[in-house]
Amino acid sequence: MPIFLIQDERTSRELVPTDYSVMVRQSDNMIGVLNALDNELQLRTFGQAFGSELHIVCHGLPEGLQLGSGFIHHDNVRIFSAIRGRVSSILVHGCSAALFYPRGCNGALMCSRMAVATRAQVTASDTTQGILTASSASNHRGVTYLQPYRGRVGTWNTHGELMPTMAFRGYL
């Protein structure tokens, strides 16, 4: 199962992806990053999304997910349609990514719209997240994984509907 990673440079550098990664710089425009990722996904998955995962590692703030030169939030998340049908699941590792901020991003709505825009299941939490250090991490295929999700974890299906909570693999 191919594992892809989009990681904002303002997060920890301890993750080592197995298949392909994009390090997003503060000056990067996310549309360009997603178009480049789409090209890579086509090459590495032969156009088949089944079983491929995209991990998004970034800071989650009241304004949304901090990626590149801006924020991804419920009003602009449709830019992820650039990778529509390229992955089967997206795992957002950003603090409080699924949280509703009264004067900011509606994280749950953002996740729902991301799922529809990409035709992929989207998983995120409403609580602060963390990263395991290399010395304490459980390594699988050479990857240092994030800590298990904390707080309420939601998964949205490809129709944008919140699914009943289910158990996920231990490396999330």
GIWOUR-V509395 format. One record per backbone hydrogen bond with DSSP energy under -1.0 kcal/mol. CO is the residue of the C=O (numbers start at 1). NH is the residue of the N-H. Records with the same first field share a line. If there is no record, write none. Layout:
CO: NH, NH
//
This chain:
2: 53
3: 20
4: 55
5: 22
6: 57
7: 24
8: 11
20: 5
22: 7
24: 9
25: 28
28: 69
29: 33
30: 34
31: 35
32: 36
33: 37
34: 38
35: 39
36: 40
37: 41
38: 42
39: 43
40: 44
41: 45
45: 48
49: 52
52: 88, 89
53: 4
54: 91
55: 6
56: 93
57: 8
59: 66
61: 64
62: 105
64: 61
65: 67, 72
67: 70
70: 67
72: 65
73: 77
76: 79
77: 80
78: 81
79: 82
80: 83
81: 84
83: 86
88: 121
89: 54
90: 123
91: 56
93: 58
94: 97
96: 99
99: 107
101: 104
105: 101, 107
106: 110
107: 111
108: 112
109: 113
110: 114
111: 115
112: 116
113: 117
114: 118
115: 119, 120
118: 85
121: 90
122: 156
123: 92
124: 154
125: 98
127: 96
130: 147
133: 137
140: 143
143: 140
152: 126
154: 124
155: 163
156: 122
157: 160
161: 157
169: 172
//
